[in-house]
Amino acid sequence: MAKLDDLAERVDRLVLRHQELKRSSALIEQQLVAVTAERDSLRSRLAAARARIDALLERLPGDAAATGAARSGPGEKA
């Protein structure tokens, strides 16, 4: 009878472990959804920022932008 009790105890532990893993999996899934949404938002913001920068670059005079950028070092204004 002791073997049967041991087996029942092991089954109970396995059921508890399974429930814990299911809860952990659900939490990880929620985190994944949140992080994916944040990534998508950041990508969208990046694309918008790039579009604004491209629009500003197009407004600069042609040769002033090219020669000014070539002459300036990092941190210097053209």
N, CA, C and O atoms as a Tripos MOL2 file, in Angstrom:
@<TRIPOS>MOLECULE
protein
  312   311    78     0     0
PROTEIN
NO_CHARGES

@<TRIPOS>ATOM
      1 N           0.8110   -1.1970    0.0000 N.3       1 MET1
      2 CA          0.0000    0.0000    0.0000 C.3       1 MET1
      3 C           0.8530    1.2590    0.0000 C.2       1 MET1
      4 O           0.4240    2.3100   -0.4770 O.2       1 MET1
      5 N           2.0730    1.1480    0.5410 N.am      2 ALA2
      6 CA          2.9580    2.3040    0.5870 C.3       2 ALA2
      7 C           3.3270    2.7560   -0.8160 C.2       2 ALA2
      8 O           3.4510    3.9530   -1.0760 O.2       2 ALA2
      9 N           3.5010    1.8060   -1.7150 N.am      3 LYS3
     10 CA          3.8420    2.1650   -3.0950 C.3       3 LYS3
     11 C           2.7120    2.9470   -3.7470 C.2       3 LYS3
     12 O           2.9500    3.8860   -4.5060 O.2       3 LYS3
     13 N           1.4970    2.5570   -3.4460 N.am      4 LEU4
     14 CA          0.3530    3.2600   -4.0060 C.3       4 LEU4
     15 C           0.2640    4.6810   -3.4540 C.2       4 LEU4
     16 O          -0.0530    5.6150   -4.1900 O.2       4 LEU4
     17 N           0.5450    4.8440   -2.1570 N.am      5 ASP5
     18 CA          0.5570    6.1750   -1.5450 C.3       5 ASP5
     19 C           1.6700    7.0420   -2.1390 C.2       5 ASP5
     20 O           1.4660    8.2310   -2.3870 O.2       5 ASP5
     21 N           2.8390    6.4510   -2.3630 N.am      6 ASP6
     22 CA          3.9480    7.1780   -2.9800 C.3       6 ASP6
     23 C           3.5900    7.6300   -4.3910 C.2       6 ASP6
     24 O           3.8800    8.7550   -4.8000 O.2       6 ASP6
     25 N           2.9630    6.7360   -5.1090 N.am      7 LEU7
     26 CA          2.5660    7.0590   -6.4700 C.3       7 LEU7
     27 C           1.5290    8.1800   -6.4810 C.2       7 LEU7
     28 O           1.6060    9.0920   -7.3030 O.2       7 LEU7
     29 N           0.5650    8.1110   -5.5710 N.am      8 ALA8
     30 CA         -0.4580    9.1580   -5.4870 C.3       8 ALA8
     31 C           0.1770   10.5030   -5.1370 C.2       8 ALA8
     32 O          -0.2110   11.5390   -5.6770 O.2       8 ALA8
     33 N           1.1540   10.4770   -4.2300 N.am      9 GLU9
     34 CA          1.8490   11.7110   -3.8510 C.3       9 GLU9
     35 C           2.6230   12.2930   -5.0300 C.2       9 GLU9
     36 O           2.6260   13.5040   -5.2510 O.2       9 GLU9
     37 N           3.2710   11.4200   -5.7730 N.am     10 ARG10
     38 CA          4.0150   11.8920   -6.9520 C.3      10 ARG10
     39 C           3.0780   12.4760   -8.0000 C.2      10 ARG10
     40 O           3.3910   13.4910   -8.6210 O.2      10 ARG10
     41 N           1.9430   11.8440   -8.1950 N.am     11 VAL11
     42 CA          0.9570   12.3600   -9.1510 C.3      11 VAL11
     43 C           0.4600   13.7280   -8.6940 C.2      11 VAL11
     44 O           0.3260   14.6410   -9.5080 O.2      11 VAL11
     45 N           0.1880   13.8760   -7.4020 N.am     12 ASP12
     46 CA         -0.2550   15.1750   -6.8760 C.3      12 ASP12
     47 C           0.8030   16.2540   -7.1150 C.2      12 ASP12
     48 O           0.4760   17.3740   -7.5050 O.2      12 ASP12
     49 N           2.0670   15.9110   -6.8810 N.am     13 ARG13
     50 CA          3.1510   16.8790   -7.1120 C.3      13 ARG13
     51 C           3.2400   17.2410   -8.5930 C.2      13 ARG13
     52 O           3.4550   18.4010   -8.9450 O.2      13 ARG13
     53 N           3.0730   16.2400   -9.4540 N.am     14 LEU14
     54 CA          3.1120   16.5080  -10.8980 C.3      14 LEU14
     55 C           1.9630   17.4140  -11.3300 C.2      14 LEU14
     56 O           2.1450   18.2940  -12.1710 O.2      14 LEU14
     57 N           0.7950   17.2010  -10.7610 N.am     15 VAL15
     58 CA         -0.3590   18.0470  -11.0880 C.3      15 VAL15
     59 C          -0.0950   19.4800  -10.6360 C.2      15 VAL15
     60 O          -0.3700   20.4270  -11.3740 O.2      15 VAL15
     61 N           0.4350   19.6410   -9.4340 N.am     16 LEU16
     62 CA          0.7620   20.9840   -8.9420 C.3      16 LEU16
     63 C           1.8140   21.6500   -9.8230 C.2      16 LEU16
     64 O           1.7040   22.8300  -10.1550 O.2      16 LEU16
     65 N           2.8140   20.8950  -10.1900 N.am     17 ARG17
     66 CA          3.8800   21.4470  -11.0540 C.3      17 ARG17
     67 C           3.3150   21.8470  -12.4170 C.2      17 ARG17
     68 O           3.6820   22.8820  -12.9740 O.2      17 ARG17
     69 N           2.4320   21.0250  -12.9360 N.am     18 HIS18
     70 CA          1.7950   21.3350  -14.2200 C.3      18 HIS18
     71 C           1.0090   22.6450  -14.1270 C.2      18 HIS18
     72 O           1.0700   23.4810  -15.0290 O.2      18 HIS18
     73 N           0.2700   22.8130  -13.0270 N.am     19 GLN19
     74 CA         -0.4980   24.0460  -12.8400 C.3      19 GLN19
     75 C           0.4200   25.2640  -12.7330 C.2      19 GLN19
     76 O           0.1250   26.3190  -13.2950 O.2      19 GLN19
     77 N           1.5290   25.1180  -12.0140 N.am     20 GLU20
     78 CA          2.4990   26.2080  -11.8990 C.3      20 GLU20
     79 C           3.0680   26.5750  -13.2700 C.2      20 GLU20
     80 O           3.1980   27.7520  -13.6070 O.2      20 GLU20
     81 N           3.3990   25.5630  -14.0410 N.am     21 LEU21
     82 CA          3.9580   25.8170  -15.3780 C.3      21 LEU21
     83 C           2.9370   26.4780  -16.2970 C.2      21 LEU21
     84 O           3.2920   27.3370  -17.1040 O.2      21 LEU21
     85 N           1.6730   26.0830  -16.1780 N.am     22 LYS22
     86 CA          0.6330   26.7230  -16.9780 C.3      22 LYS22
     87 C           0.4970   28.1990  -16.6150 C.2      22 LYS22
     88 O           0.3500   29.0450  -17.4970 O.2      22 LYS22
     89 N           0.5460   28.5130  -15.3090 N.am     23 ARG23
     90 CA          0.4710   29.9210  -14.8780 C.3      23 ARG23
     91 C           1.6880   30.6970  -15.3820 C.2      23 ARG23
     92 O           1.5520   31.8150  -15.8790 O.2      23 ARG23
     93 N           2.8600   30.1090  -15.2560 N.am     24 SER24
     94 CA          4.0780   30.7680  -15.7400 C.3      24 SER24
     95 C           3.9980   31.0090  -17.2440 C.2      24 SER24
     96 O           4.3750   32.0750  -17.7310 O.2      24 SER24
     97 N           3.5140   30.0310  -17.9610 N.am     25 SER25
     98 CA          3.3880   30.1620  -19.4140 C.3      25 SER25
     99 C           2.4250   31.2780  -19.7770 C.2      25 SER25
    100 O           2.6870   32.0460  -20.7020 O.2      25 SER25
    101 N           1.3120   31.3780  -19.0570 N.am     26 ALA26
    102 CA          0.3370   32.4360  -19.3280 C.3      26 ALA26
    103 C           0.9480   33.8120  -19.0600 C.2      26 ALA26
    104 O           0.7300   34.7490  -19.8290 O.2      26 ALA26
    105 N           1.7090   33.9350  -17.9750 N.am     27 LEU27
    106 CA          2.3610   35.2140  -17.6730 C.3      27 LEU27
    107 C           3.3840   35.5780  -18.7360 C.2      27 LEU27
    108 O           3.4720   36.7330  -19.1520 O.2      27 LEU27
    109 N           4.1440   34.6080  -19.1690 N.am     28 ILE28
    110 CA          5.1410   34.8580  -20.2150 C.3      28 ILE28
    111 C           4.4530   35.2630  -21.5110 C.2      28 ILE28
    112 O           4.9390   36.1420  -22.2240 O.2      28 ILE28
    113 N           3.3420   34.6410  -21.8180 N.am     29 GLU29
    114 CA          2.5780   34.9970  -23.0170 C.3      29 GLU29
    115 C           2.0880   36.4440  -22.9430 C.2      29 GLU29
    116 O           2.1440   37.1740  -23.9320 O.2      29 GLU29
    117 N           1.6070   36.8550  -21.7660 N.am     30 GLN30
    118 CA          1.1760   38.2460  -21.5860 C.3      30 GLN30
    119 C           2.3470   39.2050  -21.7640 C.2      30 GLN30
    120 O           2.2040   40.2520  -22.3970 O.2      30 GLN30
    121 N           3.4870   38.8560  -21.2150 N.am     31 GLN31
    122 CA          4.6730   39.6980  -21.3580 C.3      31 GLN31
    123 C           5.0870   39.7990  -22.8170 C.2      31 GLN31
    124 O           5.4760   40.8670  -23.2880 O.2      31 GLN31
    125 N           5.0030   38.6870  -23.5250 N.am     32 LEU32
    126 CA          5.3610   38.6860  -24.9440 C.3      32 LEU32
    127 C           4.4420   39.6100  -25.7320 C.2      32 LEU32
    128 O           4.9040   40.3580  -26.5940 O.2      32 LEU32
    129 N           3.1580   39.5620  -25.4440 N.am     33 VAL33
    130 CA          2.2010   40.4410  -26.1310 C.3      33 VAL33
    131 C           2.5420   41.9020  -25.8500 C.2      33 VAL33
    132 O           2.5360   42.7290  -26.7620 O.2      33 VAL33
    133 N           2.8400   42.2210  -24.5880 N.am     34 ALA34
    134 CA          3.1650   43.6000  -24.2130 C.3      34 ALA34
    135 C           4.4530   44.0730  -24.8880 C.2      34 ALA34
    136 O           4.5150   45.1850  -25.4130 O.2      34 ALA34
    137 N           5.4680   43.2300  -24.8690 N.am     35 VAL35
    138 CA          6.7520   43.6050  -25.4630 C.3      35 VAL35
    139 C           6.6270   43.7320  -26.9840 C.2      35 VAL35
    140 O           7.2480   44.6080  -27.5850 O.2      35 VAL35
    141 N           5.8370   42.8720  -27.5980 N.am     36 THR36
    142 CA          5.6210   42.9580  -29.0430 C.3      36 THR36
    143 C           4.9120   44.2540  -29.4000 C.2      36 THR36
    144 O           5.2640   44.9060  -30.3840 O.2      36 THR36
    145 N           3.9170   44.6310  -28.6100 N.am     37 ALA37
    146 CA          3.2130   45.8940  -28.8540 C.3      37 ALA37
    147 C           4.1570   47.0820  -28.6840 C.2      37 ALA37
    148 O           4.1180   48.0290  -29.4700 O.2      37 ALA37
    149 N           5.0060   47.0300  -27.6560 N.am     38 GLU38
    150 CA          5.9650   48.1070  -27.4320 C.3      38 GLU38
    151 C           6.9530   48.1950  -28.5940 C.2      38 GLU38
    152 O           7.2770   49.2900  -29.0530 O.2      38 GLU38
    153 N           7.4330   47.0410  -29.0730 N.am     39 ARG39
    154 CA          8.3490   47.0200  -30.2080 C.3      39 ARG39
    155 C           7.7000   47.6290  -31.4510 C.2      39 ARG39
    156 O           8.3230   48.4220  -32.1580 O.2      39 ARG39
    157 N           6.4610   47.2580  -31.7100 N.am     40 ASP40
    158 CA          5.7560   47.7890  -32.8690 C.3      40 ASP40
    159 C           5.5720   49.3010  -32.7560 C.2      40 ASP40
    160 O           5.7100   50.0240  -33.7430 O.2      40 ASP40
    161 N           5.2630   49.7690  -31.5580 N.am     41 SER41
    162 CA          5.1170   51.2070  -31.3260 C.3      41 SER41
    163 C           6.4390   51.9300  -31.5630 C.2      41 SER41
    164 O           6.4710   52.9860  -32.1940 O.2      41 SER41
    165 N           7.5280   51.3590  -31.0560 N.am     42 LEU42
    166 CA          8.8410   51.9790  -31.2440 C.3      42 LEU42
    167 C           9.2410   51.9970  -32.7220 C.2      42 LEU42
    168 O           9.8230   52.9700  -33.2000 O.2      42 LEU42
    169 N           8.9260   50.9210  -33.4360 N.am     43 ARG43
    170 CA          9.2190   50.8960  -34.8710 C.3      43 ARG43
    171 C           8.4530   51.9890  -35.6010 C.2      43 ARG43
    172 O           8.9920   52.6510  -36.4890 O.2      43 ARG43
    173 N           7.1940   52.1730  -35.2210 N.am     44 SER44
    174 CA          6.3700   53.1990  -35.8430 C.3      44 SER44
    175 C           6.9240   54.5920  -35.5440 C.2      44 SER44
    176 O           7.0070   55.4420  -36.4310 O.2      44 SER44
    177 N           7.2980   54.8100  -34.2920 N.am     45 ARG45
    178 CA          7.8740   56.1120  -33.9250 C.3      45 ARG45
    179 C           9.1930   56.3560  -34.6650 C.2      45 ARG45
    180 O           9.4670   57.4760  -35.0970 O.2      45 ARG45
    181 N          10.0000   55.3120  -34.8060 N.am     46 LEU46
    182 CA         11.2570   55.4360  -35.5290 C.3      46 LEU46
    183 C          11.0120   55.7980  -36.9850 C.2      46 LEU46
    184 O          11.6920   56.6650  -37.5330 O.2      46 LEU46
    185 N          10.0450   55.1410  -37.6140 N.am     47 ALA47
    186 CA          9.7300   55.4360  -39.0110 C.3      47 ALA47
    187 C           9.2520   56.8750  -39.1620 C.2      47 ALA47
    188 O           9.6220   57.5550  -40.1180 O.2      47 ALA47
    189 N           8.4390   57.3360  -38.2280 N.am     48 ALA48
    190 CA          7.9570   58.7200  -38.2840 C.3      48 ALA48
    191 C           9.1150   59.7030  -38.1050 C.2      48 ALA48
    192 O           9.1800   60.7210  -38.7950 O.2      48 ALA48
    193 N          10.0250   59.4000  -37.1830 N.am     49 ALA49
    194 CA         11.1800   60.2750  -36.9630 C.3      49 ALA49
    195 C          12.0680   60.3080  -38.2060 C.2      49 ALA49
    196 O          12.5640   61.3670  -38.5900 O.2      49 ALA49
    197 N          12.2670   59.1550  -38.8310 N.am     50 ARG50
    198 CA         13.0740   59.1220  -40.0530 C.3      50 ARG50
    199 C          12.4250   59.9440  -41.1620 C.2      50 ARG50
    200 O          13.1040   60.6430  -41.9140 O.2      50 ARG50
    201 N          11.1020   59.8500  -41.2500 N.am     51 ALA51
    202 CA         10.3900   60.6230  -42.2730 C.3      51 ALA51
    203 C          10.5520   62.1220  -42.0110 C.2      51 ALA51
    204 O          10.7500   62.8990  -42.9460 O.2      51 ALA51
    205 N          10.4680   62.5240  -40.7530 N.am     52 ARG52
    206 CA         10.6520   63.9530  -40.4280 C.3      52 ARG52
    207 C          12.0740   64.4010  -40.7550 C.2      52 ARG52
    208 O          12.2730   65.4890  -41.2950 O.2      52 ARG52
    209 N          13.0550   63.5750  -40.4330 N.am     53 ILE53
    210 CA         14.4550   63.9210  -40.7390 C.3      53 ILE53
    211 C          14.6670   64.0060  -42.2460 C.2      53 ILE53
    212 O          15.3230   64.9280  -42.7310 O.2      53 ILE53
    213 N          14.1190   63.0540  -42.9810 N.am     54 ASP54
    214 CA         14.2420   63.0970  -44.4420 C.3      54 ASP54
    215 C          13.6080   64.3600  -45.0070 C.2      54 ASP54
    216 O          14.1530   64.9710  -45.9260 O.2      54 ASP54
    217 N          12.4570   64.7560  -44.4620 N.am     55 ALA55
    218 CA         11.7900   65.9760  -44.9280 C.3      55 ALA55
    219 C          12.6460   67.2010  -44.6250 C.2      55 ALA55
    220 O          12.7370   68.1140  -45.4460 O.2      55 ALA55
    221 N          13.2680   67.2230  -43.4590 N.am     56 LEU56
    222 CA         14.1420   68.3510  -43.1120 C.3      56 LEU56
    223 C          15.3790   68.3840  -44.0090 C.2      56 LEU56
    224 O          15.8150   69.4530  -44.4360 O.2      56 LEU56
    225 N          15.9360   67.2140  -44.2910 N.am     57 LEU57
    226 CA         17.1110   67.1610  -45.1590 C.3      57 LEU57
    227 C          16.7810   67.6520  -46.5700 C.2      57 LEU57
    228 O          17.6090   68.2940  -47.2160 O.2      57 LEU57
    229 N          15.5840   67.3530  -47.0420 N.am     58 GLU58
    230 CA         15.1820   67.8070  -48.3720 C.3      58 GLU58
    231 C          15.0360   69.3160  -48.4340 C.2      58 GLU58
    232 O          15.1790   69.9150  -49.5000 O.2      58 GLU58
    233 N          14.7530   69.9330  -47.2930 N.am     59 ARG59
    234 CA         14.5900   71.3870  -47.2580 C.3      59 ARG59
    235 C          15.9250   72.1290  -47.2450 C.2      59 ARG59
    236 O          15.9740   73.3250  -47.5320 O.2      59 ARG59
    237 N          17.0100   71.4220  -46.9130 N.am     60 LEU60
    238 CA         18.3270   72.0690  -46.8820 C.3      60 LEU60
    239 C          18.7970   72.3600  -48.3140 C.2      60 LEU60
    240 O          18.5020   71.6100  -49.2450 O.2      60 LEU60
    241 N          19.5290   73.4580  -48.4640 N.am     61 PRO61
    242 CA         20.1040   73.7140  -49.7950 C.3      61 PRO61
    243 C          21.0320   72.5700  -50.1860 C.2      61 PRO61
    244 O          21.7280   72.0140  -49.3370 O.2      61 PRO61
    245 N          21.0420   72.2180  -51.4710 N.am     62 GLY62
    246 CA         21.7730   71.0450  -51.9650 C.3      62 GLY62
    247 C          23.2440   71.0340  -51.6340 C.2      62 GLY62
    248 O          23.6880   70.1520  -50.8980 O.2      62 GLY62
    249 N          24.0340   71.9840  -52.1470 N.am     63 ASP63
    250 CA         25.4770   71.9210  -51.9390 C.3      63 ASP63
    251 C          25.8710   72.3950  -50.5490 C.2      63 ASP63
    252 O          26.9360   72.0050  -50.0700 O.2      63 ASP63
    253 N          25.0760   73.2110  -49.8810 N.am     64 ALA64
    254 CA         25.4180   73.6430  -48.5240 C.3      64 ALA64
    255 C          25.3460   72.4530  -47.5690 C.2      64 ALA64
    256 O          26.1630   72.3330  -46.6560 O.2      64 ALA64
    257 N          24.3860   71.5930  -47.7790 N.am     65 ALA65
    258 CA         24.2590   70.4280  -46.9040 C.3      65 ALA65
    259 C          25.4090   69.4590  -47.1430 C.2      65 ALA65
    260 O          25.9760   68.9210  -46.1920 O.2      65 ALA65
    261 N          25.7540   69.2360  -48.3960 N.am     66 ALA66
    262 CA         26.8050   68.2710  -48.7220 C.3      66 ALA66
    263 C          28.1740   68.7870  -48.2790 C.2      66 ALA66
    264 O          28.9240   68.0470  -47.6410 O.2      66 ALA66
    265 N          28.5170   70.0240  -48.5970 N.am     67 THR67
    266 CA         29.8270   70.5320  -48.2320 C.3      67 THR67
    267 C          29.9150   70.8410  -46.7600 C.2      67 THR67
    268 O          30.9730   70.6510  -46.1600 O.2      67 THR67
    269 N          28.8470   71.3080  -46.1590 N.am     68 GLY68
    270 CA         28.8510   71.5940  -44.7280 C.3      68 GLY68
    271 C          29.0310   70.3320  -43.9180 C.2      68 GLY68
    272 O          29.7730   70.3190  -42.9360 O.2      68 GLY68
    273 N          28.3650   69.2860  -44.3180 N.am     69 ALA69
    274 CA         28.4920   68.0270  -43.5940 C.3      69 ALA69
    275 C          29.8860   67.4440  -43.7730 C.2      69 ALA69
    276 O          30.4230   66.8310  -42.8510 O.2      69 ALA69
    277 N          30.4750   67.6270  -44.9480 N.am     70 ALA70
    278 CA         31.8090   67.0800  -45.2140 C.3      70 ALA70
    279 C          32.8610   67.8410  -44.4150 C.2      70 ALA70
    280 O          33.8410   67.2470  -43.9650 O.2      70 ALA70
    281 N          32.6730   69.1480  -44.2320 N.am     71 ARG71
    282 CA         33.6680   69.9370  -43.5310 C.3      71 ARG71
    283 C          33.5580   69.7970  -42.0190 C.2      71 ARG71
    284 O          34.5650   69.8890  -41.3170 O.2      71 ARG71
    285 N          32.3640   69.5790  -41.5110 N.am     72 SER72
    286 CA         32.1510   69.5350  -40.0680 C.3      72 SER72
    287 C          32.6140   68.2120  -39.4940 C.2      72 SER72
    288 O          32.4730   67.1590  -40.1160 O.2      72 SER72
    289 N          33.1590   68.2850  -38.3190 N.am     73 GLY73
    290 CA         33.4890   67.0760  -37.5940 C.3      73 GLY73
    291 C          32.3350   66.7250  -36.6740 C.2      73 GLY73
    292 O          31.3300   67.4350  -36.6450 O.2      73 GLY73
    293 N          32.4610   65.6640  -35.9390 N.am     74 PRO74
    294 CA         31.4000   65.3010  -35.0010 C.3      74 PRO74
    295 C          31.2010   66.3840  -33.9540 C.2      74 PRO74
    296 O          32.1690   66.8920  -33.3890 O.2      74 PRO74
    297 N          29.9500   66.7370  -33.6950 N.am     75 GLY75
    298 CA         29.6590   67.7380  -32.6810 C.3      75 GLY75
    299 C          29.7850   69.1540  -33.1680 C.2      75 GLY75
    300 O          29.4960   70.0750  -32.4030 O.2      75 GLY75
    301 N          30.1990   69.3850  -34.3910 N.am     76 GLU76
    302 CA         30.3340   70.7320  -34.9210 C.3      76 GLU76
    303 C          29.1500   71.0540  -35.7980 C.2      76 GLU76
    304 O          28.5700   70.1730  -36.4330 O.2      76 GLU76
    305 N          28.7880   72.3480  -35.8290 N.am     77 LYS77
    306 CA         27.6960   72.7790  -36.7110 C.3      77 LYS77
    307 C          28.2450   73.1040  -38.0800 C.2      77 LYS77
    308 O          29.3530   73.6230  -38.2170 O.2      77 LYS77
    309 N          27.4540   72.7920  -39.0920 N.am     78 ALA78
    310 CA         27.8520   73.0800  -40.4660 C.3      78 ALA78
    311 C          27.7130   74.5460  -40.7850 C.2      78 ALA78
    312 O          28.0060   74.9650  -41.9050 O.2      78 ALA78
@<TRIPOS>BOND
     1     1     2 1
     2     2     3 1
     3     3     4 2
     4     3     5 am
     5     5     6 1
     6     6     7 1
     7     7     8 2
     8     7     9 am
     9     9    10 1
    10    10    11 1
    11    11    12 2
    12    11    13 am
    13    13    14 1
    14    14    15 1
    15    15    16 2
    16    15    17 am
    17    17    18 1
    18    18    19 1
    19    19    20 2
    20    19    21 am
    21    21    22 1
    22    22    23 1
    23    23    24 2
    24    23    25 am
    25    25    26 1
    26    26    27 1
    27    27    28 2
    28    27    29 am
    29    29    30 1
    30    30    31 1
    31    31    32 2
    32    31    33 am
    33    33    34 1
    34    34    35 1
    35    35    36 2
    36    35    37 am
    37    37    38 1
    38    38    39 1
    39    39    40 2
    40    39    41 am
    41    41    42 1
    42    42    43 1
    43    43    44 2
    44    43    45 am
    45    45    46 1
    46    46    47 1
    47    47    48 2
    48    47    49 am
    49    49    50 1
    50    50    51 1
    51    51    52 2
    52    51    53 am
    53    53    54 1
    54    54    55 1
    55    55    56 2
    56    55    57 am
    57    57    58 1
    58    58    59 1
    59    59    60 2
    60    59    61 am
    61    61    62 1
    62    62    63 1
    63    63    64 2
    64    63    65 am
    65    65    66 1
    66    66    67 1
    67    67    68 2
    68    67    69 am
    69    69    70 1
    70    70    71 1
    71    71    72 2
    72    71    73 am
    73    73    74 1
    74    74    75 1
    75    75    76 2
    76    75    77 am
    77    77    78 1
    78    78    79 1
    79    79    80 2
    80    79    81 am
    81    81    82 1
    82    82    83 1
    83    83    84 2
    84    83    85 am
    85    85    86 1
    86    86    87 1
    87    87    88 2
    88    87    89 am
    89    89    90 1
    90    90    91 1
    91    91    92 2
    92    91    93 am
    93    93    94 1
    94    94    95 1
    95    95    96 2
    96    95    97 am
    97    97    98 1
    98    98    99 1
    99    99   100 2
   100    99   101 am
   101   101   102 1
   102   102   103 1
   103   103   104 2
   104   103   105 am
   105   105   106 1
   106   106   107 1
   107   107   108 2
   108   107   109 am
   109   109   110 1
   110   110   111 1
   111   111   112 2
   112   111   113 am
   113   113   114 1
   114   114   115 1
   115   115   116 2
   116   115   117 am
   117   117   118 1
   118   118   119 1
   119   119   120 2
   120   119   121 am
   121   121   122 1
   122   122   123 1
   123   123   124 2
   124   123   125 am
   125   125   126 1
   126   126   127 1
   127   127   128 2
   128   127   129 am
   129   129   130 1
   130   130   131 1
   131   131   132 2
   132   131   133 am
   133   133   134 1
   134   134   135 1
   135   135   136 2
   136   135   137 am
   137   137   138 1
   138   138   139 1
   139   139   140 2
   140   139   141 am
   141   141   142 1
   142   142   143 1
   143   143   144 2
   144   143   145 am
   145   145   146 1
   146   146   147 1
   147   147   148 2
   148   147   149 am
   149   149   150 1
   150   150   151 1
   151   151   152 2
   152   151   153 am
   153   153   154 1
   154   154   155 1
   155   155   156 2
   156   155   157 am
   157   157   158 1
   158   158   159 1
   159   159   160 2
   160   159   161 am
   161   161   162 1
   162   162   163 1
   163   163   164 2
   164   163   165 am
   165   165   166 1
   166   166   167 1
   167   167   168 2
   168   167   169 am
   169   169   170 1
   170   170   171 1
   171   171   172 2
   172   171   173 am
   173   173   174 1
   174   174   175 1
   175   175   176 2
   176   175   177 am
   177   177   178 1
   178   178   179 1
   179   179   180 2
   180   179   181 am
   181   181   182 1
   182   182   183 1
   183   183   184 2
   184   183   185 am
   185   185   186 1
   186   186   187 1
   187   187   188 2
   188   187   189 am
   189   189   190 1
   190   190   191 1
   191   191   192 2
   192   191   193 am
   193   193   194 1
   194   194   195 1
   195   195   196 2
   196   195   197 am
   197   197   198 1
   198   198   199 1
   199   199   200 2
   200   199   201 am
   201   201   202 1
   202   202   203 1
   203   203   204 2
   204   203   205 am
   205   205   206 1
   206   206   207 1
   207   207   208 2
   208   207   209 am
   209   209   210 1
   210   210   211 1
   211   211   212 2
   212   211   213 am
   213   213   214 1
   214   214   215 1
   215   215   216 2
   216   215   217 am
   217   217   218 1
   218   218   219 1
   219   219   220 2
   220   219   221 am
   221   221   222 1
   222   222   223 1
   223   223   224 2
   224   223   225 am
   225   225   226 1
   226   226   227 1
   227   227   228 2
   228   227   229 am
   229   229   230 1
   230   230   231 1
   231   231   232 2
   232   231   233 am
   233   233   234 1
   234   234   235 1
   235   235   236 2
   236   235   237 am
   237   237   238 1
   238   238   239 1
   239   239   240 2
   240   239   241 am
   241   241   242 1
   242   242   243 1
   243   243   244 2
   244   243   245 am
   245   245   246 1
   246   246   247 1
   247   247   248 2
   248   247   249 am
   249   249   250 1
   250   250   251 1
   251   251   252 2
   252   251   253 am
   253   253   254 1
   254   254   255 1
   255   255   256 2
   256   255   257 am
   257   257   258 1
   258   258   259 1
   259   259   260 2
   260   259   261 am
   261   261   262 1
   262   262   263 1
   263   263   264 2
   264   263   265 am
   265   265   266 1
   266   266   267 1
   267   267   268 2
   268   267   269 am
   269   269   270 1
   270   270   271 1
   271   271   272 2
   272   271   273 am
   273   273   274 1
   274   274   275 1
   275   275   276 2
   276   275   277 am
   277   277   278 1
   278   278   279 1
   279   279   280 2
   280   279   281 am
   281   281   282 1
   282   282   283 1
   283   283   284 2
   284   283   285 am
   285   285   286 1
   286   286   287 1
   287   287   288 2
   288   287   289 am
   289   289   290 1
   290   290   291 1
   291   291   292 2
   292   291   293 am
   293   293   294 1
   294   294   295 1
   295   295   296 2
   296   295   297 am
   297   297   298 1
   298   298   299 1
   299   299   300 2
   300   299   301 am
   301   301   302 1
   302   302   303 1
   303   303   304 2
   304   303   305 am
   305   305   306 1
   306   306   307 1
   307   307   308 2
   308   307   309 am
   309   309   310 1
   310   310   311 1
   311   311   312 2
@<TRIPOS>SUBSTRUCTURE
     1 MET1         2 RESIDUE 1 A MET
     2 ALA2         6 RESIDUE 1 A ALA
     3 LYS3        10 RESIDUE 1 A LYS
     4 LEU4        14 RESIDUE 1 A LEU
     5 ASP5        18 RESIDUE 1 A ASP
     6 ASP6        22 RESIDUE 1 A ASP
     7 LEU7        26 RESIDUE 1 A LEU
     8 ALA8        30 RESIDUE 1 A ALA
     9 GLU9        34 RESIDUE 1 A GLU
    10 ARG10       38 RESIDUE 1 A ARG
    11 VAL11       42 RESIDUE 1 A VAL
    12 ASP12       46 RESIDUE 1 A ASP
    13 ARG13       50 RESIDUE 1 A ARG
    14 LEU14       54 RESIDUE 1 A LEU
    15 VAL15       58 RESIDUE 1 A VAL
    16 LEU16       62 RESIDUE 1 A LEU
    17 ARG17       66 RESIDUE 1 A ARG
    18 HIS18       70 RESIDUE 1 A HIS
    19 GLN19       74 RESIDUE 1 A GLN
    20 GLU20       78 RESIDUE 1 A GLU
    21 LEU21       82 RESIDUE 1 A LEU
    22 LYS22       86 RESIDUE 1 A LYS
    23 ARG23       90 RESIDUE 1 A ARG
    24 SER24       94 RESIDUE 1 A SER
    25 SER25       98 RESIDUE 1 A SER
    26 ALA26      102 RESIDUE 1 A ALA
    27 LEU27      106 RESIDUE 1 A LEU
    28 ILE28      110 RESIDUE 1 A ILE
    29 GLU29      114 RESIDUE 1 A GLU
    30 GLN30      118 RESIDUE 1 A GLN
    31 GLN31      122 RESIDUE 1 A GLN
    32 LEU32      126 RESIDUE 1 A LEU
    33 VAL33      130 RESIDUE 1 A VAL
    34 ALA34      134 RESIDUE 1 A ALA
    35 VAL35      138 RESIDUE 1 A VAL
    36 THR36      142 RESIDUE 1 A THR
    37 ALA37      146 RESIDUE 1 A ALA
    38 GLU38      150 RESIDUE 1 A GLU
    39 ARG39      154 RESIDUE 1 A ARG
    40 ASP40      158 RESIDUE 1 A ASP
    41 SER41      162 RESIDUE 1 A SER
    42 LEU42      166 RESIDUE 1 A LEU
    43 ARG43      170 RESIDUE 1 A ARG
    44 SER44      174 RESIDUE 1 A SER
    45 ARG45      178 RESIDUE 1 A ARG
    46 LEU46      182 RESIDUE 1 A LEU
    47 ALA47      186 RESIDUE 1 A ALA
    48 ALA48      190 RESIDUE 1 A ALA
    49 ALA49      194 RESIDUE 1 A ALA
    50 ARG50      198 RESIDUE 1 A ARG
    51 ALA51      202 RESIDUE 1 A ALA
    52 ARG52      206 RESIDUE 1 A ARG
    53 ILE53      210 RESIDUE 1 A ILE
    54 ASP54      214 RESIDUE 1 A ASP
    55 ALA55      218 RESIDUE 1 A ALA
    56 LEU56      222 RESIDUE 1 A LEU
    57 LEU57      226 RESIDUE 1 A LEU
    58 GLU58      230 RESIDUE 1 A GLU
    59 ARG59      234 RESIDUE 1 A ARG
    60 LEU60      238 RESIDUE 1 A LEU
    61 PRO61      242 RESIDUE 1 A PRO
    62 GLY62      246 RESIDUE 1 A GLY
    63 ASP63      250 RESIDUE 1 A ASP
    64 ALA64      254 RESIDUE 1 A ALA
    65 ALA65      258 RESIDUE 1 A ALA
    66 ALA66      262 RESIDUE 1 A ALA
    67 THR67      266 RESIDUE 1 A THR
    68 GLY68      270 RESIDUE 1 A GLY
    69 ALA69      274 RESIDUE 1 A ALA
    70 ALA70      278 RESIDUE 1 A ALA
    71 ARG71      282 RESIDUE 1 A ARG
    72 SER72      286 RESIDUE 1 A SER
    73 GLY73      290 RESIDUE 1 A GLY
    74 PRO74      294 RESIDUE 1 A PRO
    75 GLY75      298 RESIDUE 1 A GLY
    76 GLU76      302 RESIDUE 1 A GLU
    77 LYS77      306 RESIDUE 1 A LYS
    78 ALA78      310 RESIDUE 1 A ALA
